[in-house]
Amino acid sequence: MATKSNASSPTPDPLPKPNHASAIEEMTVRADTVWTRGKAPAIKKHSKKKLSGPGGRVAIVDACRTPFCKVGSDYNTMDVVDLAGIAAAELITRSGIDGAEIDTSIFGCVIPALNAPNLGREVVFRASLPHRIPGYSVNLACASSNRAVTSAAESILIGQIEVALVGGAESLSNVPIRYSQEAAHRLMELSKAKNPAQKLGILAKVRPKDLVPVPPAIAEYTTGMTMGQAAEKMAKENDISREAQDEIALMSHDRAAAAIREGRFAEQVVPVFAAPKHDRVTLVDNGVRSDSSMEALGKLKPVFDKRYGTLTAGNSSPLTDGASALLLMSEKKAKDLGFEPLGYIRSWAYAALDPSTQLLQGPAYAAPMALDRAGLKLDDMDLIEMHEAFAAQIVSNLKAFASPKFARDELGRSAPLGVVDFAKLNVNGGSISIGHPFGATGGRVTMQLLYELRRRGQELGLMTVCAAGGVGFAMVVERG
């Protein structure tokens, strides 16, 4: 039987043209290339709510942080208790608050010190505060210090407390290193052995491979994907160009370098004399590059997908050590004590999605909720601070903000939030340049927004933070 000729078969479509869009183009002409599921899930509607308790609004009175330093550098001999203690003690001194006025201490941390798991309580001791002050720790990955802030705010709003010391810290230079389960079990047996013969019998079962250290992995427990792999997946699924990512990274470095050069972080950043000798001082974030360029960023090789990837060490936030601390009060208490707050919390929201889809897209779901609760729109914001885990994550969320398709398919809204003006976004740099100590970043983002609003004489700001587990956080602050 004769075979049918394929001569008339249609020619396959050519491969899509390479994407070289700028960051602005990704938000405007290409916003609808953002990933969606095609059908809006059931999302609760959120209406305006006034956050006011018996003492009025929640005031953020003062805040400071250590310089953020790359892993293995300036803070190589310091743990989270050291770093959080420095930030907290300096905040108490600078603000002039009487320690007796503080009702609680809440600190965020992702990887606590092995011998001091309750960072919030340890800060009480390190800052020489009255021992009657209870303290506890929270862990919400990269939004841990945001969770510390909102936990304190909740207690203030219901009248349980009036003053809270909050913040967060991370020391990725000093993470606990574990051994295999087999080695752990043998060591437990060894501790219970009653004589040398039993001990030798147990040790004889230990194999060299059992003693190989197991390094910690910054990966999702449910999916096994690292943050970088998940962000690379987002870059592909949201069709984000390498150029747009490098542009965001360059903007971060240029703006942070200018902020340091012009002294805009002077009130926020405290000097740190490195333990144990205290013979050298760190004054500024050591990951900021004033000599970065698109050409230099463009030469860097992909890290997480070496063949087809677009994420590099240049457009990703570095592993970092550091700490932040903030002082919260009820509006009435701040007035009674004579403080002029940096600002007030207008609203906040947490959201979450399936981490196997768009792990770091949570802010695109949380921001609309926070703005609705504040009774405000994106255009009302004078400044916007977005935590930069990866430039791909930033562009993904900005596209979602601007996309009518995302608004319809994912949020069930008739219109998108809008296009973010780069003149308002991360005006003093972000995590890609400044660094990202997981537990401390939320505090850094909060104070950076409030200090800059005050410097400019502006009123309203929005902040967002993405976190592991597909969680997103957003908060609206006001100064008046």
N, C-alpha and C positions, 0 to 999 in steps of 0.2 A: 504494500500500500504506500502510495506517495505521501511524503511528509509535507505539511502545509508550510509555505514559506513565511518567514518572519520579517520579510522586507518591509511590509506595510505597518509593522508594530510602531507605536508612538515612541519617539526618542525620550529617554528618561530625563526628568528635570535636572538641570545642572545643580551642582552644590551651591548652597547659599553663599553670597559674597561675604568676605570677612567683615566683621563689625569693627569699625574704627571710630565709633561715635564718641563725642565729648560727653562729659558728665551732664552738661546742660541739655544736650540733645537726648540723652537717656531719659531725662525727666520730662521732656516736652514732646518731641516728635516720636519718641520710642517708648513712652510710658506704658502703653498697652501690651508691650511684649513681656510684661511681668507675669509670673506664673499664677494661675488660679485653678481652682477645682471645677469651675464651670457652673456651680450652683451654690448660692449663699446658704451657709449653715444657719441654724436657728440661733440668732444673736439677740440678747436682751437689749431693750431700748434703755438709754440712760438720759435722764433729764437733769436740769440744773439743780445742784444741791449746795447750800451754804454750809461750809465747814466752820462751825462756830460752837463752842461749848460754854460751860459756866464762866470760863475766864476769857471768852472771846475766841479769836482766831489763834492758830498755832504760829508762833513767831520763830524764825531762825535768827538767833541773836548774833552769833559770831561763828567763825569756822577757820580752821587752818589745816595744813597737811605737811608731811615731810616732802622733800624732793623725791620724785620717783626715779628709781635707778635700775638699770638692767641687771638681770640675774647674774650672780657671780662677780659683781663689781663692788661698789661702795659699802653695801650692807651684807657682805658675805658672811660676817660673823654675828649677825643680829637676827633674832627671831621675831615673830609677830608681837609678842609681849613687849619686847624692846621698842619696836617701832610705834605701836599703838600708844604705849606709855609716854613716849616723847611728844607725840601730837596732842594727846590729852592734857598732859602737864602744861605744855605751852599754851594751850587754849585757856586753861584755868587761869594762868598767870596773866595772859594778855587781856582777857575779858574782865578780870578783877572780881569774878564771882566768888562769893563765900561758899566754900565746899559744903557747908551745912545746909545750903539752899537746894542742893541737888538731890532729887528723889530716886533716880535710877541711872544705871549705866548699861547701854546696849551697843554691842559691837558685832559687826559682820566679819566672817572669816570663812574661807573655803577649805583651807588645809590648816587646821589649828596646830599649835605646838603639842607634841606628843605628851609632854608632862604638864601641860596647862591648857586643857581643852576649853575652859570657860573664859574666853578672852574678856568679855564684858566685866567679869568680876576681878580679873587680874589687873585691869586698868585702874580700878578703884585703889588698889594697893600701890601701883606704880606712880599714880598721880597724887599720892599722899592725901587721899580723900577720907572722910570719916568711914570707918569700917561698917557702920550701920547701913550704908548704901547698898542695896541689892544690885547685882549685875548679871546679865546673861548674854549669850551669843546667839546669832542667827546665821543661817547659811541659805542664801538664794543665789548661789553662783555669782555671776558678775554684778548682780543687783543686790548683793548682800547688805551693803551700807544703805541702800535705798530702803530695804526692808527694815533696817534699824531705825531709820528716820520715821517711816510710817507707823512702826510699832509704837514708838514714843508718842507720835502725834495722836494715835488712837487713844492712848491712855490720858493724854492731856485733854482731848475733846470730851471724854466722858467724866472728867473731873477727878480721876484717880490720882494724878500727879500734876505738878505745876512746872517742874524743871527737869530736863533730861540731858545727860551727856551721851552722845551717840557717835558712831563712826565705823571704821573698819580697817583691817590691815591684811597684808599678805607678805609672806617671805618665801618665795619660790626658790631662793638659794638654800633654804634649810627645810626642805620637805622630808618627812620621815620616809625612809627606804625600808621596804619589807622584804622578807624572804618567802620562799615557796611555802604552801600549806604543809607539805611534808616536813620541811625543816622546822616549822613552827610546832607541829605535833611532837616531833622528836625532842625539841627543847623543853616542851611541857613535861614530857615523860622523864627527861633528864632531871628536872627540878624535883621530881617526886621519888627518884631512885634512892634506895636506903643504904646501899653499900657500893664499893668500887666495882664489884663484878657486874652488878645491874647497870651501872653507868657505862662500863665498857661494852656491854651487850647492846645498849641503845645506840651508842656512838658508832658501833660497827655497822648499823643499818643505814647510817647517813652516807649519801653519795655526793660526790663533788657538785653535780648539777643541782642538788637541793640547796646548796649554799650560794648559788648565783643570785645577786640582788634583783628584785623585780621593780623596775622603775615605775613611778606613777604615770598614768596616761590621762591626758586631758581629753577624755572621750565620753560619749554618751553610754550610759549603762545599758539602755534598752536597744540601741542600734549598733553600738560598737564603733561608730564613726567619730573621729576626732573633730574638733571645732573647725580646723582648717579644711578637712575633707568636706564637711557639711557646707562651709562657705564656698568652696570650689563648686560644689553641686548647685548652690544657689546662683553662682555666677553664670553657669551654663544654662540652667533652667530659666533664668530671668534675662538671658541673652545680653550680658553686660560686657562691654569691651575692656580690654586691657588698658587702653588709653584713659578711659573714664576712671578706672581704679587708680592708676598712677597719678592722675590729676588730683584726685581727692587726697592721696598721700602727700603730694607736693604742697598742696594748700595747707595741710595739717602742720607740716614741718616749717613752712615759711611763716605761718601765723604764730606758731609757738615760739619760734626764734625771735620774731619781732616783739612778742609779749615779754620775753625774758630780757631782751636788749633794752626795752623801754621801761622796765621795772613794774610791769602790770601785775606780776605775781608776788611782788614784795610783801604785801600784807597777808597773802595766803600761805606762802612757803616758809617753813621754819628751818634754821640751820640744824644739821645733825652731826654730832661728833661721834664717829664710829667707835663702837665698843670692840674689844675690851680696853684698848689703850687710850682711846679718845684723843688721839694725837693728830687727826686729820678731820677736816670739816667738809661736809657736802652742802652746797648752797643752792644748786639748781638741778633740774631734771637732766640726767646725763644721756638720754637717748635722742634729744632734739638735734637735728642737723641743719645748720644754717647754710650749708653748701649743696643742698639737694637740688636736683634738676630732673626734668623729664627725660633727658638723655641718659643720665646715670640710672634712674629708675627703670628705664626701658631695657637696659643691659642685664638686669637681674634675671636669673633663671627661675622658672616656676618651682614651687616647693612641694605642693601636695599632689599634683598631677604633672609629672615631669615632662610628659609628651604633649598633652593637649591643654594643660592648665594655664591660668592667668594670674593666680595668686602667688606672690613672691614675698620674700622677707621685707621688701620695701613697702608693699601696700598692705601689710598685716601688722597688728600691734605686737610689740615684743613682750616676752616674759619679763616680769618686773616685780620689784620689791617696793613697799611703801605703806603709808598709813594716812588716814584722814580722821578728823574729829570735828563735831558740830555741837553747838549748844542750843537746845530748843526750850522754849517757855510758852506758857499761855500769854496771850496779848496783855492781859491785866497784870500778870506777874512781872513781865518785862517793863511795863510802865511804872509799877510800884518800885522796882529796883533801879529805875533811871536808865534803862538800856534803850538805845535806838536800834531796832532790829535791822538786819540786812534785808529782810523781807518776810513774807507770810505765805503759807501754803494755801493755795486757792482750791486745788483738787488733785487727785491722783487716781490711777487705775492700773491694775494688773490684768494681763491677758495671757492666753497660752494656746498653742496649736500642736499638732502631731509632730514630734521632733524628727520623724523620718521624712517629712516633706520639706519644710522651709525652717530649719532650726532657729535661725536668728532673725526671723521676720516678725517676731512678737510686737515690737514697737508700732508697726503699721496697724495692729489691732487695738493696742492700748491707747495710743494717742487720740483717736476719735472719741473714745470713752472719756478720757480725762478732759478734753476740750468741751464735750457736751456737759459734763458735770460742772465745769466752770462757767458754762453759758457763754463760751467764747468760740471764735473761729481761728484757723491757722493764720489768717491775715492780720488778726489782732495782736499777734505775738511780735514784740520788739526784737527778741533774740531767741535762738533755738540752739540747744546743746544736745548733740547725739553722740553717745558713746561709740567710738570707732573700734570695734573688734577687728574688722577687716573692711577695706574700702569696698569690697563687693557687697558686704552687708549694708553699708551706708547707702550705696546706689540702689540696691534692691528695695530698701525701705522708702527711699525718696521716690522711686518709680511707683511704688504702691500708693504713696500719698497722692501722687499726681494722676493716677490712672482711673478713668471712668469705668473701665472693665473690672478692675480690682474692687472699686467701690460697690459696683453692682453685684459681682459674683461672690465676693468674699465678705462684704460688710452689709449687704442688703440696703445700701444707701443710694439715693438718687444722684448724688454728685460726689466727686472726690474731695479730700481735704484741700488739695491745691499744690501748686509748685512752690517749693521752698526757695526763698531768695538766698543765694550764697553769701550775700552781704550780711545776712543775719545768722548764718550757720557756723558754729564752732569758730567764732571770730578770733579766739586766742589759741587755736590748735586743739587737738583731741588726742585720743588714746594711741593712735598710730605713731605720733611723735613724742608725746609726753610719757607714754607708757601705761600699762594696765595691770596693776596689782589687784587681782580679782576682788578681794574684800573691800578695798579702799576706793575703787573707781567711782562708785555712786556718790560718795561724799565729795570727791574732786569735781565731778560734773555739777553737783548742786552748788558748791561754793563758787565755782568759776562763773556760773550763770549769774548768781546774785551779786558778786563783786563787780562784774562788768555792767550789769544793769545800773548799779549805783554809780559807777564811774561815768556812765553816759547820761545819767539822769532819766533813765527810761523805766517803764513800769511793769511790763508783763513778759514772762518767759516760759518756754516749754522745754522740758528735758525728756530724753528717752534713753533707755538702757535695754539691750537684749541680754538674755541669760540662757544658760544651759537648760535642757528640758523643754525647749520651745517657749520659754516664758518671756514676756515683754513687760516693761514698766514705763509709765509716763507720768509726769507731774507738771502742773501749772503753778507758777509762783507769781506773786505780785509784791510790789514794794510799798504802795500806798495803803 
